[in-house]
Amino acid sequence: MKHYITILSVLFGFIAFGQSEVKLSLSMASKLLDTNVKYSIYLPETYQNSNEDFPVVYLLNGFTGDETDWNMEGLLSDIVNELINANKITPMVLVMPDGDDRLYMNKEDGTYPYEDMLIKEFIPFIEKTYRIKSAKQHRAISGLSMGGAGSMRLAFKYHTLFGSCASYSASIRTYDEIINDNASHFDNYFGRISPSVIGKTGKIRYTKAIQEFDLLNFVDNANVNDLKTVNLYFDCGDDDFLTLGNTEMHIKLKKKGVPHEFRVRNGGHTWNFWIDSLTEGLIFISNAMKSQLNRVD
């Protein structure tokens, strides 16, 4: 069945489940990147049948993935429809931009400002094109692995923009893990944002761009009161190679008095784990949105 869905989505650019709809691989022309940025979008049934505005979740994919991953691999449509129908989450729009293996950051030399594109072009484009509520409490960000780290860093950095964040198996690395990473992985992964240190080893790897990627370092230098304005959920599997960094983040936030929800569950760096994570994360986001609405409005 999955193969038939994939073929139909390529041919027609969308998938309809009842009256909800997933439009796959649409595009936005980016002046900052001088290219088209692909994205997919989930629209709930009530979006089609009303003129109201909706809360939004920006859902980020992992390394080597793209804008279709969450629907093709993560069963997003089935999960979201079931949660909405069971009244476990409020109807919401989910937007999945192609992460382009850029770690959701600007390239250090300024030649490919992906992060600037996302914040300055993509989000305004989405929220002008679709009926999206504009207040912080109605805007969330989420993602897995590379997108998990990206969602958490962007939520903290742009804390006036995002009210909540749900991060799954986030690519959070300790300082030692970064500077001692094997050459092949470091160059292929971190080299996307910091090409100046490709082929280098040791402490010289810790460039300004890598320091900003380092979420543990980011939290160390952030204003604690700013961090507290973002409702945060994150999890990681006990067999995941990223467990150490995620656990360190939990400890650091706990010591700083930053409220958050952290879960270690059975599992590894797999879609089976992230499918369960998405359910928990969306329920957390929806509850946070309702809580903030009652508090702010």
C-alpha positions as CSV (number, residue, x, y, z in Angstrom):
1,M,0.0,0.0,0.0
2,K,2.8,2.4,0.9
3,H,4.3,2.1,-2.7
4,Y,0.9,3.0,-4.2
5,I,0.6,6.0,-2.0
6,T,4.1,7.1,-3.0
7,I,3.3,6.8,-6.7
8,L,0.1,8.7,-6.3
9,S,1.8,11.5,-4.4
10,V,4.4,11.9,-7.1
11,L,1.8,12.0,-9.8
12,F,-0.7,14.3,-8.1
13,G,1.4,16.2,-5.5
14,F,-1.0,15.5,-2.7
15,I,-2.7,12.8,-0.6
16,A,-6.2,13.1,0.8
17,F,-7.3,11.3,3.9
18,G,-11.1,11.9,4.2
19,Q,-11.2,15.7,4.1
20,S,-7.7,16.3,5.5
21,E,-5.0,16.7,2.9
22,V,-1.2,16.4,2.5
23,K,0.3,18.3,-0.3
24,L,3.8,17.0,-1.1
25,S,6.8,18.7,-2.5
26,L,5.5,22.2,-3.2
27,S,8.0,24.9,-3.5
28,M,8.9,28.5,-2.5
29,A,11.3,30.6,-4.5
30,S,14.0,31.8,-2.1
31,K,15.9,35.0,-2.9
32,L,18.4,34.3,-0.1
33,L,19.4,30.9,-1.4
34,D,18.7,31.7,-5.1
35,T,16.8,28.4,-5.5
36,N,13.4,26.9,-4.9
37,V,12.8,25.4,-1.4
38,K,10.6,22.4,-1.3
39,Y,8.0,21.7,1.4
40,S,5.1,19.5,2.2
41,I,2.1,20.5,4.2
42,Y,-0.7,18.8,6.2
43,L,-4.1,20.5,6.3
44,P,-6.7,19.2,8.7
45,E,-10.3,18.4,7.7
46,T,-11.6,21.6,9.4
47,Y,-9.2,23.7,7.3
48,Q,-11.1,22.7,4.2
49,N,-14.5,23.3,5.9
50,S,-14.0,26.7,7.6
51,N,-12.5,30.1,7.2
52,E,-10.8,30.1,10.6
53,D,-7.0,30.4,11.2
54,F,-5.0,27.4,12.6
55,P,-2.0,26.8,14.8
56,V,1.1,25.6,13.0
57,V,3.9,23.2,13.6
58,Y,7.1,23.3,11.6
59,L,8.3,19.7,11.4
60,L,11.9,19.2,10.4
61,N,13.4,16.1,8.8
62,G,16.7,14.4,9.6
63,F,20.0,14.2,7.7
64,T,19.7,12.7,4.2
65,G,16.0,13.1,4.4
66,D,13.6,15.5,2.7
67,E,10.2,17.2,2.9
68,T,8.4,13.9,2.3
69,D,10.0,11.8,5.0
70,W,7.5,12.5,7.8
71,N,4.6,11.4,5.6
72,M,6.2,8.6,3.7
73,E,8.2,7.1,6.5
74,G,6.6,8.6,9.7
75,L,2.9,7.9,9.0
76,L,2.2,11.5,9.7
77,S,-1.2,11.7,8.1
78,D,-2.6,8.6,9.9
79,I,-1.2,9.8,13.3
80,V,-2.5,13.4,13.1
81,N,-5.9,12.3,11.8
82,E,-6.2,9.8,14.6
83,L,-5.2,12.3,17.3
84,I,-7.5,15.0,16.0
85,N,-10.5,12.6,15.7
86,A,-9.9,11.4,19.2
87,N,-9.7,15.0,20.5
88,K,-6.2,14.4,21.8
89,I,-4.9,17.4,19.8
90,T,-6.4,20.6,18.4
91,P,-6.6,20.7,14.6
92,M,-3.4,22.1,13.3
93,V,-1.4,22.7,10.2
94,L,1.9,20.9,9.9
95,V,4.6,22.2,7.5
96,M,7.6,20.2,6.5
97,P,10.4,22.1,4.7
98,D,13.3,20.2,3.0
99,G,16.2,20.5,5.4
100,D,18.7,20.1,2.5
101,D,21.2,18.6,4.9
102,R,22.2,22.0,6.1
103,L,21.7,21.4,9.8
104,Y,19.1,24.2,9.7
105,M,21.9,26.8,10.0
106,N,23.7,29.3,7.9
107,K,27.0,28.3,6.2
108,E,29.9,30.0,8.0
109,D,31.0,31.9,4.9
110,G,27.6,33.4,4.2
111,T,27.2,31.6,0.8
112,Y,24.2,29.6,1.9
113,P,22.1,31.2,4.7
114,Y,19.6,28.4,5.2
115,E,18.6,29.6,8.7
116,D,18.0,33.1,7.5
117,M,15.9,31.7,4.7
118,L,13.8,29.7,7.1
119,I,13.1,32.5,9.5
120,K,13.0,35.5,7.2
121,E,11.4,34.0,4.0
122,F,9.9,30.6,4.6
123,I,7.8,31.1,7.7
124,P,6.4,34.5,6.5
125,F,5.6,32.9,3.2
126,I,3.8,30.0,4.8
127,E,1.8,32.2,7.1
128,K,0.8,34.5,4.3
129,T,-0.2,31.7,2.0
130,Y,-2.2,29.6,4.5
131,R,-4.6,30.5,7.2
132,I,-2.2,30.5,10.2
133,K,-2.5,32.1,13.6
134,S,0.2,34.7,14.0
135,A,0.9,34.7,17.8
136,K,3.8,32.9,19.4
137,Q,1.6,30.6,21.4
138,H,0.1,29.2,18.2
139,R,3.5,28.4,16.6
140,A,5.6,25.4,17.3
141,I,8.6,23.6,15.9
142,S,9.6,20.0,16.0
143,G,11.8,17.5,14.3
144,L,14.0,14.4,14.5
145,S,17.8,13.9,14.6
146,M,19.3,16.8,12.6
147,G,15.8,18.3,12.7
148,G,15.5,17.6,16.4
149,A,18.6,19.7,17.1
150,G,17.5,22.3,14.6
151,S,14.1,22.6,16.2
152,M,15.5,23.0,19.7
153,R,18.2,25.5,18.7
154,L,15.8,27.6,16.6
155,A,13.1,27.5,19.3
156,F,15.6,28.8,21.9
157,K,17.3,31.3,19.6
158,Y,14.0,32.7,18.2
159,H,12.1,32.4,21.5
160,T,9.8,35.3,20.6
161,L,8.7,33.3,17.6
162,F,8.1,29.8,18.9
163,G,5.9,29.0,21.9
164,S,6.7,25.3,22.0
165,C,9.1,22.7,20.7
166,A,9.1,18.9,20.5
167,S,12.5,17.3,19.6
168,Y,13.1,13.7,18.9
169,S,16.6,12.0,19.1
170,A,18.2,15.4,18.7
171,S,21.6,15.6,17.2
172,I,23.1,17.0,20.4
173,R,26.8,16.3,20.7
174,T,29.1,16.9,23.6
175,Y,32.3,18.9,23.1
176,D,34.4,15.7,23.2
177,E,32.1,14.0,20.7
178,I,32.5,16.9,18.3
179,I,36.3,17.3,18.4
180,N,36.9,13.5,18.4
181,D,34.4,12.6,15.7
182,N,35.7,10.4,13.0
183,A,36.9,12.3,9.9
184,S,34.4,10.9,7.5
185,H,31.3,11.8,9.6
186,F,32.7,15.2,10.7
187,D,33.5,16.3,7.2
188,N,30.2,15.1,5.7
189,Y,28.0,16.4,8.6
190,F,29.7,19.4,10.3
191,G,31.4,20.4,7.1
192,R,28.0,21.4,5.7
193,I,28.1,24.5,7.9
194,S,31.8,24.8,8.6
195,P,33.8,23.8,5.5
196,S,36.9,25.7,6.7
197,V,37.7,22.8,9.0
198,I,37.1,19.9,6.7
199,G,40.0,17.5,7.1
200,K,41.1,19.0,10.4
201,T,41.2,17.2,13.7
202,G,41.0,18.1,17.4
203,K,40.2,21.5,19.0
204,I,40.6,23.5,15.8
205,R,37.3,22.0,14.7
206,Y,35.4,24.0,17.2
207,T,34.7,27.0,15.0
208,K,32.2,29.7,15.6
209,A,29.7,27.8,13.5
210,I,30.2,24.6,15.3
211,Q,29.9,26.4,18.7
212,E,26.5,27.6,17.7
213,F,25.5,24.2,16.5
214,D,26.6,22.8,19.9
215,L,23.3,23.1,21.8
216,L,25.0,22.4,25.2
217,N,27.2,25.4,24.6
218,F,24.2,27.4,23.3
219,V,22.3,26.8,26.5
220,D,25.3,27.7,28.6
221,N,25.4,31.1,27.0
222,A,21.7,31.8,26.7
223,N,19.5,33.9,28.9
224,V,17.7,31.5,31.2
225,N,14.6,33.6,31.3
226,D,14.4,33.4,27.5
227,L,14.8,29.6,27.6
228,K,11.9,29.4,30.0
229,T,9.5,31.0,27.6
230,V,9.6,27.9,25.3
231,N,7.6,24.9,26.3
232,L,10.0,22.0,25.6
233,Y,9.6,18.2,25.2
234,F,12.4,16.0,24.0
235,D,13.2,12.3,24.0
236,C,15.8,9.8,22.9
237,G,16.1,6.0,22.7
238,D,18.2,4.2,25.2
239,D,20.0,2.4,22.3
240,D,20.5,5.7,20.4
241,F,24.1,6.9,19.7
242,L,22.8,10.4,20.7
243,T,21.6,9.4,24.2
244,L,24.6,11.0,25.9
245,G,24.1,14.5,24.4
246,N,20.4,14.4,25.1
247,T,20.9,13.3,28.7
248,E,23.5,16.0,29.2
249,M,20.9,18.6,27.9
250,H,18.4,17.3,30.4
251,I,20.9,17.7,33.2
252,K,21.9,21.1,32.1
253,L,18.4,22.4,31.8
254,K,17.5,20.9,35.2
255,K,20.4,22.6,36.9
256,K,19.4,25.9,35.3
257,G,15.8,25.6,36.4
258,V,14.4,25.5,32.9
259,P,11.1,23.6,32.9
260,H,10.9,20.8,30.3
261,E,9.8,17.2,29.6
262,F,12.5,14.6,28.9
263,R,11.9,11.0,28.1
264,V,14.3,8.1,27.5
265,R,12.3,5.2,26.0
266,N,13.3,1.8,24.7
267,G,14.6,2.1,21.1
268,G,17.2,3.4,18.8
269,H,17.7,5.9,16.0
270,T,14.8,4.5,13.9
271,W,11.4,5.4,12.4
272,N,9.7,3.0,14.8
273,F,10.9,5.2,17.7
274,W,10.0,8.5,15.9
275,I,6.5,7.4,15.0
276,D,5.8,7.0,18.7
277,S,7.7,10.3,19.4
278,L,5.5,12.2,17.0
279,T,2.3,11.2,18.9
280,E,3.8,12.2,22.2
281,G,5.2,15.4,20.8
282,L,2.1,16.6,19.1
283,I,0.0,16.0,22.3
284,F,2.6,18.0,24.3
285,I,2.5,20.8,21.7
286,S,-1.3,20.9,21.6
287,N,-1.5,21.0,25.4
288,A,1.1,23.7,25.6
289,M,-0.8,25.8,23.0
290,K,-4.0,25.4,25.0
291,S,-2.2,26.3,28.3
292,Q,-0.6,29.4,26.7
293,L,-3.9,30.5,25.2
294,N,-5.6,30.4,28.5
295,R,-2.7,32.3,30.1
296,V,-2.0,34.8,27.4
297,D,-5.4,35.5,26.0
